[in-house]
Amino acid sequence: MVPNNRRWVLCGGLASGKSAVRRMLDEVEAVFTIDADTVGREILKPEGPAFGDVAAAWPQVVSEGRIQRAALAAIVFSREAELKRLESITHPHIFGTISRRVERFEGVVVVEAPVLDHRFGDRWGRIVVDSSDEVRLERAVARGMTEQDARARISAQPSREEWLARADVVVPNHGSLEDLEDAVSRLVPVL
């Protein structure tokens, strides 16, 4: 059942095409989109609310007064306990910031977030961008990730089956950009 709430979390695994879908939806009038990763970068800046706790937890990733995200990712995506620790620090700030930004917006809100379990509440629907693991791996490597890093990140995320089982709406992304644009055009009336 598709929620009739006008609030959506756009999710899916690494390199599934979430950002492409968000950019396409950003072109639709009366749809407000937010990228949770951008908010995550904001909260990790030296003046950000999560900087101090993350720097204290992983001092080795701080260089020249900034958190080196690649170094942090290398740690947290290789050990599940470290990823959960990072999420416990950053997620309250990320979801709180996003909630404040959308609370008074009357139109459709779509938040791109690479997590299956969000903290916005039950009234938010879940749009899952679906691609096979093989396609996602190819895309991640084409973007410059090593195959080892891409596999580690994919294995740290929910499985494709888990994403699909929790979806209210699925956007297939197995082919070309034109195919994805067509899928998104069919999605817009559902929002």
C-alpha positions in Angstrom: 0.0 0.0 0.0 1.3 3.4 -0.9 1.1 6.0 1.9 -0.8 9.1 1.1 1.4 11.4 3.1 3.4 13.4 0.5 6.6 12.5 2.5 9.0 10.0 0.9 12.4 8.6 1.7 14.3 7.7 -1.5 16.6 4.8 -0.8 18.5 1.9 -2.2 21.9 0.4 -2.1 25.2 1.9 -3.2 25.2 3.0 -6.9 21.5 2.0 -7.3 20.7 5.4 -8.9 19.2 7.2 -5.9 20.9 10.5 -6.8 19.9 10.4 -10.4 16.3 9.9 -9.4 16.5 12.7 -6.8 17.9 15.1 -9.4 15.1 14.2 -11.8 12.5 14.7 -9.1 14.2 18.0 -8.2 13.1 19.3 -11.7 9.4 18.6 -10.8 7.5 21.6 -9.6 6.2 21.4 -6.0 8.6 18.6 -5.1 11.2 19.5 -2.5 14.2 17.2 -2.4 17.0 16.8 0.1 20.2 14.7 -0.1 20.9 13.2 3.4 24.6 12.7 2.4 24.9 16.5 1.9 23.5 17.1 5.3 25.9 14.4 6.6 28.8 16.4 5.2 27.5 19.6 6.8 27.3 18.1 10.3 30.9 16.8 10.0 32.4 20.2 9.2 34.5 21.7 12.0 31.6 23.9 13.0 29.0 21.0 12.6 27.2 19.4 15.5 28.8 15.9 15.1 32.3 17.0 14.4 33.5 16.8 18.1 32.1 13.4 18.8 33.3 11.9 15.6 36.8 13.4 16.0 36.9 12.1 19.5 35.8 8.6 18.5 38.2 8.4 15.5 41.0 10.9 16.0 43.1 9.2 13.3 40.7 10.5 10.6 41.2 14.2 11.5 43.7 16.0 9.5 44.3 19.8 9.3 41.2 20.3 11.5 38.9 18.4 9.2 37.4 14.9 9.2 38.7 13.0 6.3 35.6 11.2 5.1 37.5 8.6 3.0 39.6 7.6 5.9 36.5 7.4 8.1 34.6 5.3 5.5 37.6 2.9 5.3 37.2 2.2 9.0 33.4 2.1 9.3 32.6 0.1 6.2 35.1 -2.6 7.2 33.7 -3.2 10.7 29.9 -3.3 11.4 30.3 -2.2 15.0 32.2 0.9 13.9 29.5 1.8 11.3 26.8 1.4 14.0 28.9 3.6 16.3 29.2 6.3 13.6 25.4 6.1 12.8 24.6 6.5 16.5 26.5 9.8 16.5 25.5 11.2 13.1 22.0 10.0 12.5 20.2 12.0 15.2 21.9 15.2 13.7 21.1 14.3 10.1 17.5 13.3 10.6 16.9 16.2 13.0 18.3 18.7 10.5 16.2 17.3 7.7 13.0 17.2 9.8 13.5 20.9 10.7 14.0 21.8 7.0 10.8 20.1 5.9 8.4 20.6 8.8 6.6 23.6 7.2 6.8 22.6 3.6 3.3 21.8 2.2 4.3 20.0 -1.0 5.8 16.7 -1.7 9.1 16.0 0.1 11.6 13.4 -1.1 14.7 12.8 1.0 17.5 10.7 -0.5 19.0 8.6 2.2 21.1 5.5 1.9 19.5 3.8 4.8 16.6 1.4 5.1 15.6 2.4 8.6 15.1 6.1 8.8 14.0 8.2 11.8 11.2 10.3 10.2 8.3 8.2 11.4 5.7 5.8 10.0 4.0 8.4 7.9 6.9 8.5 5.5 6.7 6.3 2.4 9.7 4.4 1.1 10.7 4.7 -2.6 13.4 2.1 -3.4 15.6 2.4 -6.4 16.4 -1.1 -7.5 19.4 -2.4 -9.4 21.1 -5.8 -9.3 24.3 -6.1 -7.1 26.3 -6.7 -10.3 25.1 -3.5 -11.9 25.7 -1.6 -8.7 29.3 -2.9 -8.4 30.0 -2.0 -12.0 28.7 1.5 -11.4 30.6 2.0 -8.2 33.9 0.9 -9.8 33.2 3.2 -12.8 32.9 6.1 -10.4 36.4 5.4 -9.1 35.9 3.1 -6.1 38.0 0.0 -5.9 36.2 -3.2 -6.3 37.1 -4.2 -2.8 35.8 -1.0 -1.3 32.6 -1.2 -3.3 32.0 -4.8 -2.3 32.6 -3.9 1.4 30.1 -1.1 1.2 27.5 -3.2 -0.6 27.9 -6.0 2.0 27.5 -3.5 4.8 24.1 -2.4 3.5 20.9 -4.3 3.5 20.5 -6.9 0.7 18.5 -6.2 -2.4 15.8 -8.5 -1.1 15.6 -6.5 2.1 15.3 -3.2 0.2 12.5 -4.5 -2.0 10.6 -6.1 0.9 10.4 -2.7 2.7 9.5 -0.7 -0.5 6.2 1.2 -0.9 7.2 2.0 -4.4 10.0 0.5 -6.6 11.8 2.4 -9.3 13.7 -0.1 -11.5 17.1 1.1 -12.7 18.6 -1.8 -14.6 19.2 -0.1 -18.0 19.9 3.3 -19.5 19.4 6.8 -18.2 16.5 7.1 -20.6 14.9 4.0 -19.1 15.3 5.6 -15.6 13.8 8.9 -16.8 10.7 6.9 -18.1 10.4 5.1 -14.7 10.6 8.4 -12.9 7.9 9.9 -15.1 5.6 7.1 -14.1 6.5 7.7 -10.4 5.6 11.4 -10.3 1.8 10.9 -10.4 2.1 8.5 -7.4 3.7 11.2 -5.3 
